[in-house]
Amino acid sequence: MITDRQQVTDMIVSAKVSKGVKWRDVAEVIGQSKEWSTAACLGQMAMSKEQAEKVGEIFELSDEAVAWLQIAPYKGSLPTAVPTDPLIYRWYELVNVYGTTLKELIHEEFGDGIMSAIDFSMDLTREEDPKGDRVNVVMSGKFLPYKTY
């Protein structure tokens, strides 16, 4: 019996390792970006029935696990308030250092509001560089102005 979404994520990651599956391959099968597909498999997005069934086939999941993939998840569920994983911590550090800059520039360009993480897309690519390859991340979120009432 599965009691939470993390158990399904653990099943997926375990099967991914044992089968040698790449996230881009999962994305191709379910017809979404590798970024969204990875987030969904790691428990941050709800899948449609069709997507969940395809993921279930890839990772040989039970019907119960496939059902869990379709439930709206608790998003942003890191294990600690301040991330301890070095890669995730660097993103946390990036927001700590540049967050106020991003806020100022977004407000200056768009006005008082936020960048949506709901109406959002992301593309992560490898950028070859002779001094060491670079991680290129492009994020695009809809601007949502605060309403007056």
Biotite code that builds the C-alpha atoms (Angstrom):
import biotite.structure as struc

atoms = struc.array([
    struc.Atom([0.000, 0.000, 0.000], chain_id="A", res_id=1, res_name="MET", atom_name="CA", element="C"),
    struc.Atom([1.352, 3.406, -1.039], chain_id="A", res_id=2, res_name="ILE", atom_name="CA", element="C"),
    struc.Atom([0.805, 6.137, 1.548], chain_id="A", res_id=3, res_name="THR", atom_name="CA", element="C"),
    struc.Atom([2.434, 9.186, -0.087], chain_id="A", res_id=4, res_name="ASP", atom_name="CA", element="C"),
    struc.Atom([3.768, 10.534, -3.389], chain_id="A", res_id=5, res_name="ARG", atom_name="CA", element="C"),
    struc.Atom([7.404, 10.299, -2.255], chain_id="A", res_id=6, res_name="GLN", atom_name="CA", element="C"),
    struc.Atom([7.142, 6.512, -2.329], chain_id="A", res_id=7, res_name="GLN", atom_name="CA", element="C"),
    struc.Atom([6.200, 6.675, -6.015], chain_id="A", res_id=8, res_name="VAL", atom_name="CA", element="C"),
    struc.Atom([9.088, 9.058, -6.726], chain_id="A", res_id=9, res_name="THR", atom_name="CA", element="C"),
    struc.Atom([11.435, 6.588, -5.017], chain_id="A", res_id=10, res_name="ASP", atom_name="CA", element="C"),
    struc.Atom([10.053, 3.750, -7.195], chain_id="A", res_id=11, res_name="MET", atom_name="CA", element="C"),
    struc.Atom([10.590, 5.816, -10.356], chain_id="A", res_id=12, res_name="ILE", atom_name="CA", element="C"),
    struc.Atom([14.151, 6.838, -9.456], chain_id="A", res_id=13, res_name="VAL", atom_name="CA", element="C"),
    struc.Atom([15.042, 3.260, -8.523], chain_id="A", res_id=14, res_name="SER", atom_name="CA", element="C"),
    struc.Atom([13.644, 1.904, -11.797], chain_id="A", res_id=15, res_name="ALA", atom_name="CA", element="C"),
    struc.Atom([15.338, 4.703, -13.767], chain_id="A", res_id=16, res_name="LYS", atom_name="CA", element="C"),
    struc.Atom([18.716, 3.690, -12.348], chain_id="A", res_id=17, res_name="VAL", atom_name="CA", element="C"),
    struc.Atom([18.220, -0.046, -12.801], chain_id="A", res_id=18, res_name="SER", atom_name="CA", element="C"),
    struc.Atom([16.915, 0.337, -16.375], chain_id="A", res_id=19, res_name="LYS", atom_name="CA", element="C"),
    struc.Atom([19.304, 3.096, -17.451], chain_id="A", res_id=20, res_name="GLY", atom_name="CA", element="C"),
    struc.Atom([16.456, 5.358, -18.578], chain_id="A", res_id=21, res_name="VAL", atom_name="CA", element="C"),
    struc.Atom([17.177, 9.018, -19.431], chain_id="A", res_id=22, res_name="LYS", atom_name="CA", element="C"),
    struc.Atom([14.692, 11.783, -18.554], chain_id="A", res_id=23, res_name="TRP", atom_name="CA", element="C"),
    struc.Atom([14.709, 12.970, -22.189], chain_id="A", res_id=24, res_name="ARG", atom_name="CA", element="C"),
    struc.Atom([13.469, 9.508, -23.207], chain_id="A", res_id=25, res_name="ASP", atom_name="CA", element="C"),
    struc.Atom([10.606, 9.710, -20.710], chain_id="A", res_id=26, res_name="VAL", atom_name="CA", element="C"),
    struc.Atom([9.746, 13.179, -22.060], chain_id="A", res_id=27, res_name="ALA", atom_name="CA", element="C"),
    struc.Atom([9.631, 11.886, -25.608], chain_id="A", res_id=28, res_name="GLU", atom_name="CA", element="C"),
    struc.Atom([7.237, 9.077, -24.663], chain_id="A", res_id=29, res_name="VAL", atom_name="CA", element="C"),
    struc.Atom([4.829, 11.334, -22.739], chain_id="A", res_id=30, res_name="ILE", atom_name="CA", element="C"),
    struc.Atom([5.093, 14.249, -25.180], chain_id="A", res_id=31, res_name="GLY", atom_name="CA", element="C"),
    struc.Atom([6.312, 16.958, -22.796], chain_id="A", res_id=32, res_name="GLN", atom_name="CA", element="C"),
    struc.Atom([9.592, 18.809, -22.254], chain_id="A", res_id=33, res_name="SER", atom_name="CA", element="C"),
    struc.Atom([12.388, 17.039, -20.381], chain_id="A", res_id=34, res_name="LYS", atom_name="CA", element="C"),
    struc.Atom([12.148, 19.731, -17.699], chain_id="A", res_id=35, res_name="GLU", atom_name="CA", element="C"),
    struc.Atom([8.403, 19.250, -17.060], chain_id="A", res_id=36, res_name="TRP", atom_name="CA", element="C"),
    struc.Atom([8.623, 15.468, -17.374], chain_id="A", res_id=37, res_name="SER", atom_name="CA", element="C"),
    struc.Atom([11.454, 15.265, -14.847], chain_id="A", res_id=38, res_name="THR", atom_name="CA", element="C"),
    struc.Atom([9.580, 17.528, -12.418], chain_id="A", res_id=39, res_name="ALA", atom_name="CA", element="C"),
    struc.Atom([6.466, 15.369, -12.817], chain_id="A", res_id=40, res_name="ALA", atom_name="CA", element="C"),
    struc.Atom([8.357, 12.117, -12.235], chain_id="A", res_id=41, res_name="CYS", atom_name="CA", element="C"),
    struc.Atom([9.999, 13.648, -9.163], chain_id="A", res_id=42, res_name="LEU", atom_name="CA", element="C"),
    struc.Atom([6.586, 14.495, -7.701], chain_id="A", res_id=43, res_name="GLY", atom_name="CA", element="C"),
    struc.Atom([6.220, 18.200, -8.493], chain_id="A", res_id=44, res_name="GLN", atom_name="CA", element="C"),
    struc.Atom([3.517, 18.023, -11.212], chain_id="A", res_id=45, res_name="MET", atom_name="CA", element="C"),
    struc.Atom([0.294, 16.085, -11.684], chain_id="A", res_id=46, res_name="ALA", atom_name="CA", element="C"),
    struc.Atom([0.144, 13.943, -14.821], chain_id="A", res_id=47, res_name="MET", atom_name="CA", element="C"),
    struc.Atom([-2.849, 13.234, -17.019], chain_id="A", res_id=48, res_name="SER", atom_name="CA", element="C"),
    struc.Atom([-4.161, 9.666, -16.975], chain_id="A", res_id=49, res_name="LYS", atom_name="CA", element="C"),
    struc.Atom([-2.510, 8.989, -20.343], chain_id="A", res_id=50, res_name="GLU", atom_name="CA", element="C"),
    struc.Atom([0.856, 10.415, -19.224], chain_id="A", res_id=51, res_name="GLN", atom_name="CA", element="C"),
    struc.Atom([0.741, 8.502, -15.939], chain_id="A", res_id=52, res_name="ALA", atom_name="CA", element="C"),
    struc.Atom([-0.025, 5.245, -17.728], chain_id="A", res_id=53, res_name="GLU", atom_name="CA", element="C"),
    struc.Atom([2.932, 5.753, -20.093], chain_id="A", res_id=54, res_name="LYS", atom_name="CA", element="C"),
    struc.Atom([5.242, 6.491, -17.153], chain_id="A", res_id=55, res_name="VAL", atom_name="CA", element="C"),
    struc.Atom([3.838, 3.414, -15.436], chain_id="A", res_id=56, res_name="GLY", atom_name="CA", element="C"),
    struc.Atom([4.798, 1.319, -18.460], chain_id="A", res_id=57, res_name="GLU", atom_name="CA", element="C"),
    struc.Atom([8.313, 2.767, -18.650], chain_id="A", res_id=58, res_name="ILE", atom_name="CA", element="C"),
    struc.Atom([9.044, 2.153, -14.966], chain_id="A", res_id=59, res_name="PHE", atom_name="CA", element="C"),
    struc.Atom([6.798, -0.923, -14.479], chain_id="A", res_id=60, res_name="GLU", atom_name="CA", element="C"),
    struc.Atom([4.658, 0.767, -11.818], chain_id="A", res_id=61, res_name="LEU", atom_name="CA", element="C"),
    struc.Atom([1.555, -0.694, -10.205], chain_id="A", res_id=62, res_name="SER", atom_name="CA", element="C"),
    struc.Atom([-1.914, 0.689, -10.963], chain_id="A", res_id=63, res_name="ASP", atom_name="CA", element="C"),
    struc.Atom([-1.883, 2.277, -7.499], chain_id="A", res_id=64, res_name="GLU", atom_name="CA", element="C"),
    struc.Atom([1.392, 4.110, -8.254], chain_id="A", res_id=65, res_name="ALA", atom_name="CA", element="C"),
    struc.Atom([-0.014, 5.280, -11.613], chain_id="A", res_id=66, res_name="VAL", atom_name="CA", element="C"),
    struc.Atom([-3.042, 6.698, -9.760], chain_id="A", res_id=67, res_name="ALA", atom_name="CA", element="C"),
    struc.Atom([-0.722, 8.631, -7.409], chain_id="A", res_id=68, res_name="TRP", atom_name="CA", element="C"),
    struc.Atom([0.958, 10.258, -10.435], chain_id="A", res_id=69, res_name="LEU", atom_name="CA", element="C"),
    struc.Atom([-2.377, 11.928, -11.262], chain_id="A", res_id=70, res_name="GLN", atom_name="CA", element="C"),
    struc.Atom([-2.902, 13.589, -7.865], chain_id="A", res_id=71, res_name="ILE", atom_name="CA", element="C"),
    struc.Atom([-2.019, 17.267, -7.414], chain_id="A", res_id=72, res_name="ALA", atom_name="CA", element="C"),
    struc.Atom([1.224, 17.207, -5.404], chain_id="A", res_id=73, res_name="PRO", atom_name="CA", element="C"),
    struc.Atom([2.541, 19.233, -2.514], chain_id="A", res_id=74, res_name="TYR", atom_name="CA", element="C"),
    struc.Atom([4.966, 21.406, -4.478], chain_id="A", res_id=75, res_name="LYS", atom_name="CA", element="C"),
    struc.Atom([8.312, 22.701, -3.313], chain_id="A", res_id=76, res_name="GLY", atom_name="CA", element="C"),
    struc.Atom([8.859, 19.899, -0.856], chain_id="A", res_id=77, res_name="SER", atom_name="CA", element="C"),
    struc.Atom([12.603, 20.008, -0.185], chain_id="A", res_id=78, res_name="LEU", atom_name="CA", element="C"),
    struc.Atom([13.756, 17.931, 2.803], chain_id="A", res_id=79, res_name="PRO", atom_name="CA", element="C"),
    struc.Atom([15.238, 20.963, 4.636], chain_id="A", res_id=80, res_name="THR", atom_name="CA", element="C"),
    struc.Atom([14.470, 24.712, 4.753], chain_id="A", res_id=81, res_name="ALA", atom_name="CA", element="C"),
    struc.Atom([17.954, 25.534, 3.472], chain_id="A", res_id=82, res_name="VAL", atom_name="CA", element="C"),
    struc.Atom([18.985, 22.951, 0.866], chain_id="A", res_id=83, res_name="PRO", atom_name="CA", element="C"),
    struc.Atom([22.042, 20.886, 1.725], chain_id="A", res_id=84, res_name="THR", atom_name="CA", element="C"),
    struc.Atom([22.589, 19.282, -1.680], chain_id="A", res_id=85, res_name="ASP", atom_name="CA", element="C"),
    struc.Atom([25.426, 21.323, -3.276], chain_id="A", res_id=86, res_name="PRO", atom_name="CA", element="C"),
    struc.Atom([23.727, 21.796, -6.654], chain_id="A", res_id=87, res_name="LEU", atom_name="CA", element="C"),
    struc.Atom([20.361, 22.792, -5.182], chain_id="A", res_id=88, res_name="ILE", atom_name="CA", element="C"),
    struc.Atom([22.117, 25.008, -2.626], chain_id="A", res_id=89, res_name="TYR", atom_name="CA", element="C"),
    struc.Atom([23.757, 26.970, -5.475], chain_id="A", res_id=90, res_name="ARG", atom_name="CA", element="C"),
    struc.Atom([20.303, 27.794, -6.826], chain_id="A", res_id=91, res_name="TRP", atom_name="CA", element="C"),
    struc.Atom([19.276, 28.878, -3.327], chain_id="A", res_id=92, res_name="TYR", atom_name="CA", element="C"),
    struc.Atom([22.450, 30.988, -3.184], chain_id="A", res_id=93, res_name="GLU", atom_name="CA", element="C"),
    struc.Atom([21.667, 32.430, -6.621], chain_id="A", res_id=94, res_name="LEU", atom_name="CA", element="C"),
    struc.Atom([18.248, 33.605, -5.387], chain_id="A", res_id=95, res_name="VAL", atom_name="CA", element="C"),
    struc.Atom([19.797, 34.983, -2.181], chain_id="A", res_id=96, res_name="ASN", atom_name="CA", element="C"),
    struc.Atom([22.383, 36.990, -4.127], chain_id="A", res_id=97, res_name="VAL", atom_name="CA", element="C"),
    struc.Atom([20.371, 37.979, -7.210], chain_id="A", res_id=98, res_name="TYR", atom_name="CA", element="C"),
    struc.Atom([16.782, 37.749, -5.953], chain_id="A", res_id=99, res_name="GLY", atom_name="CA", element="C"),
    struc.Atom([16.536, 41.434, -5.047], chain_id="A", res_id=100, res_name="THR", atom_name="CA", element="C"),
    struc.Atom([18.101, 42.338, -8.409], chain_id="A", res_id=101, res_name="THR", atom_name="CA", element="C"),
    struc.Atom([15.567, 40.218, -10.288], chain_id="A", res_id=102, res_name="LEU", atom_name="CA", element="C"),
    struc.Atom([12.744, 41.754, -8.235], chain_id="A", res_id=103, res_name="LYS", atom_name="CA", element="C"),
    struc.Atom([13.934, 45.317, -8.942], chain_id="A", res_id=104, res_name="GLU", atom_name="CA", element="C"),
    struc.Atom([14.405, 44.719, -12.654], chain_id="A", res_id=105, res_name="LEU", atom_name="CA", element="C"),
    struc.Atom([11.084, 42.918, -13.098], chain_id="A", res_id=106, res_name="ILE", atom_name="CA", element="C"),
    struc.Atom([9.267, 45.713, -11.239], chain_id="A", res_id=107, res_name="HIS", atom_name="CA", element="C"),
    struc.Atom([11.073, 48.368, -13.274], chain_id="A", res_id=108, res_name="GLU", atom_name="CA", element="C"),
    struc.Atom([10.239, 46.674, -16.586], chain_id="A", res_id=109, res_name="GLU", atom_name="CA", element="C"),
    struc.Atom([6.737, 45.366, -15.809], chain_id="A", res_id=110, res_name="PHE", atom_name="CA", element="C"),
    struc.Atom([5.416, 47.087, -12.688], chain_id="A", res_id=111, res_name="GLY", atom_name="CA", element="C"),
    struc.Atom([4.316, 45.661, -9.341], chain_id="A", res_id=112, res_name="ASP", atom_name="CA", element="C"),
    struc.Atom([3.707, 41.947, -9.776], chain_id="A", res_id=113, res_name="GLY", atom_name="CA", element="C"),
    struc.Atom([5.308, 38.526, -10.003], chain_id="A", res_id=114, res_name="ILE", atom_name="CA", element="C"),
    struc.Atom([6.703, 36.084, -12.529], chain_id="A", res_id=115, res_name="MET", atom_name="CA", element="C"),
    struc.Atom([4.437, 33.058, -12.642], chain_id="A", res_id=116, res_name="SER", atom_name="CA", element="C"),
    struc.Atom([5.768, 29.591, -11.943], chain_id="A", res_id=117, res_name="ALA", atom_name="CA", element="C"),
    struc.Atom([2.408, 28.241, -13.131], chain_id="A", res_id=118, res_name="ILE", atom_name="CA", element="C"),
    struc.Atom([2.340, 29.761, -16.637], chain_id="A", res_id=119, res_name="ASP", atom_name="CA", element="C"),
    struc.Atom([6.003, 28.906, -17.009], chain_id="A", res_id=120, res_name="PHE", atom_name="CA", element="C"),
    struc.Atom([8.517, 27.123, -19.215], chain_id="A", res_id=121, res_name="SER", atom_name="CA", element="C"),
    struc.Atom([12.162, 26.215, -18.797], chain_id="A", res_id=122, res_name="MET", atom_name="CA", element="C"),
    struc.Atom([14.866, 24.933, -21.114], chain_id="A", res_id=123, res_name="ASP", atom_name="CA", element="C"),
    struc.Atom([18.146, 23.511, -19.816], chain_id="A", res_id=124, res_name="LEU", atom_name="CA", element="C"),
    struc.Atom([20.941, 22.902, -22.295], chain_id="A", res_id=125, res_name="THR", atom_name="CA", element="C"),
    struc.Atom([24.658, 22.211, -22.268], chain_id="A", res_id=126, res_name="ARG", atom_name="CA", element="C"),
    struc.Atom([26.743, 25.047, -23.692], chain_id="A", res_id=127, res_name="GLU", atom_name="CA", element="C"),
    struc.Atom([30.168, 23.853, -24.811], chain_id="A", res_id=128, res_name="GLU", atom_name="CA", element="C"),
    struc.Atom([33.007, 26.146, -23.764], chain_id="A", res_id=129, res_name="ASP", atom_name="CA", element="C"),
    struc.Atom([36.763, 25.523, -24.034], chain_id="A", res_id=130, res_name="PRO", atom_name="CA", element="C"),
    struc.Atom([37.200, 26.822, -20.458], chain_id="A", res_id=131, res_name="LYS", atom_name="CA", element="C"),
    struc.Atom([34.636, 24.297, -19.173], chain_id="A", res_id=132, res_name="GLY", atom_name="CA", element="C"),
    struc.Atom([31.110, 23.492, -20.315], chain_id="A", res_id=133, res_name="ASP", atom_name="CA", element="C"),
    struc.Atom([28.365, 25.753, -19.034], chain_id="A", res_id=134, res_name="ARG", atom_name="CA", element="C"),
    struc.Atom([24.834, 25.108, -17.867], chain_id="A", res_id=135, res_name="VAL", atom_name="CA", element="C"),
    struc.Atom([22.424, 27.294, -19.836], chain_id="A", res_id=136, res_name="ASN", atom_name="CA", element="C"),
    struc.Atom([18.992, 27.692, -18.252], chain_id="A", res_id=137, res_name="VAL", atom_name="CA", element="C"),
    struc.Atom([16.276, 29.806, -19.868], chain_id="A", res_id=138, res_name="VAL", atom_name="CA", element="C"),
    struc.Atom([13.159, 30.408, -17.776], chain_id="A", res_id=139, res_name="MET", atom_name="CA", element="C"),
    struc.Atom([10.053, 32.140, -19.058], chain_id="A", res_id=140, res_name="SER", atom_name="CA", element="C"),
    struc.Atom([7.131, 32.978, -16.769], chain_id="A", res_id=141, res_name="GLY", atom_name="CA", element="C"),
    struc.Atom([4.036, 35.041, -17.427], chain_id="A", res_id=142, res_name="LYS", atom_name="CA", element="C"),
    struc.Atom([4.017, 38.405, -15.630], chain_id="A", res_id=143, res_name="PHE", atom_name="CA", element="C"),
    struc.Atom([1.087, 38.688, -13.240], chain_id="A", res_id=144, res_name="LEU", atom_name="CA", element="C"),
    struc.Atom([0.424, 42.225, -11.948], chain_id="A", res_id=145, res_name="PRO", atom_name="CA", element="C"),
    struc.Atom([-1.020, 42.744, -8.485], chain_id="A", res_id=146, res_name="TYR", atom_name="CA", element="C"),
    struc.Atom([-4.615, 43.915, -8.695], chain_id="A", res_id=147, res_name="LYS", atom_name="CA", element="C"),
    struc.Atom([-5.995, 46.946, -6.960], chain_id="A", res_id=148, res_name="THR", atom_name="CA", element="C"),
    struc.Atom([-9.440, 46.705, -5.379], chain_id="A", res_id=149, res_name="TYR", atom_name="CA", element="C"),
])
